[in-house]
Each structure stands twice: as structure tokens, then as C-alpha cells.
Amino acid sequence: MKIVCLGGGPPGLYLALSMKLKNPDHQVESYDRNRPDDTFGWGVVFSDQTLDNLILNDPVSGQRIADEFIHWDMIDCHLKGTVERSDGHGFIDLGRQRTLQILHGRCRELSYNIMSPLVLTGYMVFILR
């Protein structure tokens, strides 16, 4: 199967990685307009359950993410001078740039074809081969 991922940041890159891991015969390419070291000041946040799924799917990249994440399970809501605390949620966060570095590194280890930048403006492009 030929698979081309156009953009999507960390999720698009992870999809490309996952598809290749599931079947090494897949021809997978991933394009993004940003380089692996580009960052925009936000992080990637997901639940504890999502982390478990990442580790099941690819133990190597999943564990690398787990080793660096910030974990919290309480959420404070501030309203009119009062604080309402909700507990037991289980979320993790890792900077977008670091997440991309981990995923790009894993793709390089596995010799996957990751290409950037790709700029599309004003129209959709379909690549048929």
C-alpha cells in the first residue's frame, strides 16, 4: 500500500510511523510545512490512556515520550475568587518541538522517508502514483 501523509504535525507523523510499523511493506511518505525543530509555543496534551495506547503501538517512541512528559491529575477552575478543584483525570504534556524530535528520530532509526517543508496554499493537491 502507498500512503502519503500531508501535514498534521505530530499526529500526521505518528500515523506515518504507525502504518510503517504495522506493515514494513507499506510505502509511507510524510510531508509537513514545518521542520522538526520548528515550534510555536504550545505542547501536545493527551490522557494517560492515550499514552498506554502509544506504548502498545510502538514501545520505543511511546516510552521515550513517557520518559519526558509532565503529568498531572488535578484541574483547578478559578472563578470570582474561588477555586474548584477536580481530581483523578490523568493527563500528560510534552512540548510540540520535543514530541516532533522524538518522532522524527524514531523515523530516522527505521529509515522512514520524512520530507519537509511542503507548502500548499489555496487548493488541495492529490498525488496519484
Backbone as numpy.savetxt, mean C-alpha at the origin, in Angstrom:
# Nx Ny Nz CAx CAy CAz Cx Cy Cz
-1.63 -14.61 -17.63 -2.47 -13.44 -17.63 -1.58 -12.20 -17.63
-1.96 -11.18 -18.40 -1.26 -9.90 -18.40 -2.06 -8.92 -17.55
-1.38 -8.28 -16.61 -2.03 -7.35 -15.69 -1.24 -6.06 -15.69
-1.93 -4.94 -15.87 -1.30 -3.63 -15.81 -2.05 -2.81 -14.77
-1.34 -2.33 -13.75 -1.92 -1.46 -12.73 -1.53 -0.02 -13.06
-2.52 0.83 -13.25 -2.26 2.25 -13.52 -2.57 3.04 -12.27
-1.55 3.48 -11.57 -1.73 4.32 -10.40 -2.25 3.56 -9.20
-2.74 4.32 -8.26 -3.31 3.72 -7.06 -2.41 3.81 -5.85
-1.17 4.29 -6.01 -0.27 4.43 -4.87 0.01 3.08 -4.22
0.10 3.05 -2.88 0.39 1.79 -2.19 -0.60 0.65 -2.52
-1.92 0.92 -2.60 -2.83 -0.19 -2.92 -2.60 -0.77 -4.33
-2.34 0.09 -5.32 -2.08 -0.40 -6.66 -0.80 -1.22 -6.73
0.21 -0.76 -6.03 1.48 -1.47 -5.99 1.32 -2.81 -5.27
0.55 -2.81 -4.19 0.32 -4.06 -3.45 -0.47 -5.05 -4.29
-1.43 -4.55 -5.08 -2.18 -5.44 -5.97 -1.24 -6.11 -6.97
-0.35 -5.33 -7.57 0.61 -5.89 -8.53 1.47 -6.96 -7.85
1.97 -6.65 -6.67 2.78 -7.59 -5.91 1.99 -8.86 -5.60
0.76 -8.71 -5.15 -0.07 -9.86 -4.78 -0.39 -10.76 -5.96
-0.70 -10.15 -7.09 -1.04 -10.95 -8.27 0.16 -11.77 -8.73
1.33 -11.20 -8.67 2.55 -11.92 -9.07 2.86 -13.04 -8.06
2.65 -12.77 -6.78 2.90 -13.80 -5.76 1.93 -14.97 -5.93
0.70 -14.68 -6.30 -0.31 -15.74 -6.45 -0.02 -16.64 -7.65
0.57 -16.03 -8.70 0.91 -16.82 -9.87 2.13 -16.20 -10.54
3.30 -16.79 -10.36 4.53 -16.22 -10.93 4.50 -16.11 -12.46
3.60 -16.84 -13.12 3.50 -16.77 -14.57 2.74 -15.52 -15.05
2.02 -14.85 -14.14 1.34 -13.60 -14.53 2.39 -12.59 -14.98
2.09 -11.85 -16.04 2.94 -10.75 -16.47 2.34 -9.48 -15.88
2.98 -8.94 -14.86 2.42 -7.82 -14.11 3.31 -6.59 -14.27
2.69 -5.47 -14.61 3.37 -4.18 -14.66 2.57 -3.19 -13.83
3.27 -2.31 -13.14 2.61 -1.28 -12.33 3.20 0.07 -12.68
2.32 1.01 -12.99 2.73 2.37 -13.33 2.11 3.34 -12.34
2.88 4.35 -11.95 2.35 5.38 -11.08 3.00 6.69 -11.46
2.32 7.79 -11.24 2.91 9.09 -11.59 3.98 9.52 -10.60
4.02 8.88 -9.43 4.96 9.28 -8.38 6.08 8.27 -8.24
7.25 8.78 -7.89 8.40 7.92 -7.62 8.27 7.33 -6.21
9.03 6.26 -5.91 8.94 5.64 -4.59 9.26 6.58 -3.43
10.07 7.62 -3.69 10.46 8.51 -2.60 9.59 9.77 -2.53
8.55 9.87 -3.37 7.62 11.00 -3.27 6.73 10.84 -2.06
6.41 11.94 -1.43 5.49 11.88 -0.29 4.66 13.15 -0.24
3.50 13.05 0.37 2.57 14.16 0.41 2.08 14.44 1.82
2.76 13.92 2.82 2.46 14.28 4.20 1.37 13.49 4.87
0.95 12.38 4.32 -0.04 11.58 5.00 0.44 10.15 5.12
-0.31 9.37 5.86 0.09 7.99 6.09 -0.94 7.02 5.56
-0.64 5.76 5.70 -1.54 4.68 5.32 -2.06 4.09 6.63
-3.38 4.09 6.80 -4.01 3.61 8.04 -4.89 2.42 7.71
-4.75 1.35 8.47 -5.66 0.23 8.33 -5.81 -0.49 9.65
-6.76 -1.40 9.71 -7.09 -2.08 10.95 -6.13 -3.23 11.24
-6.21 -3.74 12.47 -5.42 -4.91 12.85 -5.75 -6.10 11.95
-7.03 -6.27 11.62 -7.45 -7.37 10.75 -6.81 -7.26 9.37
-6.71 -6.04 8.84 -6.07 -5.85 7.55 -4.60 -6.25 7.62
-3.92 -5.88 8.70 -2.52 -6.29 8.86 -2.40 -7.81 8.86
-3.29 -8.49 9.57 -3.28 -9.95 9.57 -3.40 -10.49 8.14
-4.29 -9.87 7.34 -4.47 -10.31 5.96 -3.23 -10.04 5.10
-2.56 -8.90 5.34 -1.32 -8.61 4.61 -0.26 -9.66 4.90
-0.14 -10.05 6.17 0.86 -11.05 6.56 0.51 -12.42 5.97
-0.77 -12.76 5.92 -1.17 -14.03 5.30 -0.86 -14.04 3.80
-1.09 -12.91 3.14 -0.90 -12.81 1.69 0.58 -12.82 1.31
1.38 -12.04 2.01 2.83 -11.98 1.76 3.52 -11.77 3.10
3.95 -12.86 3.73 4.55 -12.74 5.06 5.74 -11.78 5.12
6.51 -11.66 4.04 7.70 -10.82 4.07 7.33 -9.34 4.14
6.56 -8.84 3.17 6.21 -7.42 3.21 5.26 -7.12 4.37
4.36 -8.05 4.68 3.45 -7.84 5.81 4.19 -7.66 7.12
5.21 -8.49 7.35 5.98 -8.38 8.59 6.83 -7.11 8.60
7.35 -6.72 7.46 8.12 -5.46 7.40 7.24 -4.27 7.77
6.03 -4.27 7.28 5.09 -3.21 7.64 4.78 -3.28 9.13
4.50 -4.48 9.63 4.17 -4.66 11.05 5.30 -4.20 11.96
6.54 -4.41 11.54 7.69 -4.04 12.36 7.84 -2.53 12.51
7.24 -1.76 11.62 7.44 -0.31 11.63 6.20 0.51 11.95
5.05 -0.12 12.04 3.84 0.66 12.20 3.68 1.26 13.60
2.80 2.24 13.68 2.36 2.82 14.95 0.97 2.24 15.22
0.74 1.74 16.42 -0.53 1.09 16.76 -1.30 1.89 17.81
-2.61 1.96 17.65 -3.46 2.54 18.69 -4.80 1.86 18.68
-5.47 1.86 19.83 -6.81 1.26 19.89 -7.83 2.15 20.58
-7.44 3.36 20.94 -8.39 4.31 21.52 -8.56 5.51 20.60
-9.79 5.99 20.53 -10.09 7.18 19.75 -10.72 8.20 20.69
-10.15 9.40 20.74 -10.70 10.48 21.55 -11.46 11.45 20.66
-12.69 11.75 21.06 -13.51 12.75 20.37 -13.63 13.96 21.28
-13.15 15.11 20.80 -13.19 16.35 21.57 -14.33 17.21 21.04
-15.25 17.58 21.93 -16.39 18.40 21.53 -16.78 19.32 22.68
-16.69 20.62 22.43 -17.12 21.64 23.38 -16.51 21.44 24.77
-15.22 21.17 24.80 -14.51 21.06 26.07 -14.61 19.71 26.75
-15.31 18.77 26.17 -15.39 17.43 26.76 -14.67 16.43 25.85
-14.25 15.33 26.47 -13.58 14.28 25.72 -14.36 12.99 25.90
-14.70 12.37 24.80 -15.36 11.06 24.81 -14.35 10.06 24.24
-14.01 9.04 25.03 -13.00 8.07 24.59 -13.68 6.75 24.23
-13.31 6.23 23.07 -13.81 4.94 22.59 -12.60 4.01 22.48
-12.72 2.79 22.98 -11.59 1.89 23.09 -11.86 0.59 22.33
-10.78 -0.12 21.98 -10.89 -1.45 21.41 -10.98 -1.53 19.90
-10.52 -0.49 19.21 -10.67 -0.47 17.75 -9.52 -1.15 17.01
-8.30 -0.94 17.40 -7.15 -1.57 16.78 -6.84 -1.08 15.39
-6.08 0.01 15.29 -5.65 0.55 14.01 -4.13 0.67 14.00
-3.58 0.68 12.78 -2.15 0.91 12.63 -1.93 1.97 11.56
-0.77 2.60 11.63 -0.44 3.67 10.69 1.03 3.57 10.35
1.32 3.85 9.08 2.69 3.93 8.61 2.72 5.01 7.54
3.76 5.83 7.54 3.85 6.89 6.55 3.77 6.35 5.13
3.13 7.11 4.24 2.96 6.70 2.85 4.31 6.44 2.17
5.27 7.32 2.39 6.57 7.16 1.76 7.24 5.86 2.20
7.20 5.58 3.49 7.83 4.35 4.00 7.10 3.11 3.49
5.76 3.18 3.42 4.99 2.06 2.88 5.41 1.77 1.45
5.53 2.83 0.63 5.96 2.65 -0.76 7.37 2.09 -0.84
8.26 2.56 0.03 9.64 2.05 0.02 9.66 0.55 0.32
8.88 0.12 1.28 8.81 -1.31 1.63 8.28 -2.11 0.44
7.20 -1.65 -0.17 6.60 -2.39 -1.28 7.48 -2.39 -2.52
8.10 -1.24 -2.83 9.03 -1.20 -3.97 10.22 -2.11 -3.72
10.73 -2.12 -2.49 11.85 -3.00 -2.16 11.48 -4.47 -2.34
10.30 -4.82 -1.91 9.84 -6.21 -2.06 9.69 -6.57 -3.53
9.16 -5.65 -4.33 9.04 -5.91 -5.77 10.41 -6.08 -6.42
11.38 -5.26 -6.00 12.74 -5.41 -6.55 13.34 -6.77 -6.18
13.13 -7.22 -4.93 13.63 -8.53 -4.51 13.09 -9.64 -5.40
11.85 -9.48 -5.84 11.19 -10.51 -6.64 11.29 -10.24 -8.14
12.07 -9.22 -8.51 12.30 -8.84 -9.92 11.01 -8.51 -10.66
10.11 -7.79 -9.99 8.87 -7.36 -10.62 9.09 -6.04 -11.33
8.38 -5.84 -12.41 8.53 -4.68 -13.27 7.65 -3.52 -12.77
8.25 -2.59 -12.04 7.54 -1.43 -11.52 8.07 -0.20 -12.25
7.16 0.55 -12.86 7.57 1.69 -13.67 6.91 2.97 -13.19
7.65 4.05 -13.18 7.10 5.36 -12.88 8.07 6.39 -13.41
7.70 7.61 -13.67 6.34 8.12 -13.53 5.53 7.91 -14.82
4.23 7.95 -14.67 3.29 7.91 -15.78 2.28 9.02 -15.53
2.15 9.93 -16.47 1.22 11.04 -16.30 0.12 10.92 -17.34
-1.11 10.83 -16.88 -2.28 10.81 -17.74 -3.12 12.02 -17.39
-3.49 12.79 -18.39 -4.30 13.97 -18.11 -5.49 14.03 -19.06
-6.68 14.12 -18.50 -7.87 14.42 -19.28 -8.50 13.29 -20.02
-7.92 12.09 -20.01 -8.52 10.99 -20.74 -8.02 9.67 -20.19
-8.75 8.63 -20.52 -8.34 7.28 -20.10 -7.49 6.66 -21.20
-6.51 5.89 -20.82 -5.67 5.17 -21.77 -5.82 3.68 -21.50
-6.09 2.94 -22.53 -6.17 1.49 -22.41 -5.01 0.90 -23.20
-4.25 0.04 -22.57 -3.12 -0.60 -23.23 -3.53 -2.05 -23.50
-3.61 -2.39 -24.76 -3.97 -3.76 -25.14 -2.76 -4.39 -25.81
-2.41 -5.57 -25.39 -1.25 -6.25 -25.98 -1.65 -7.64 -26.41
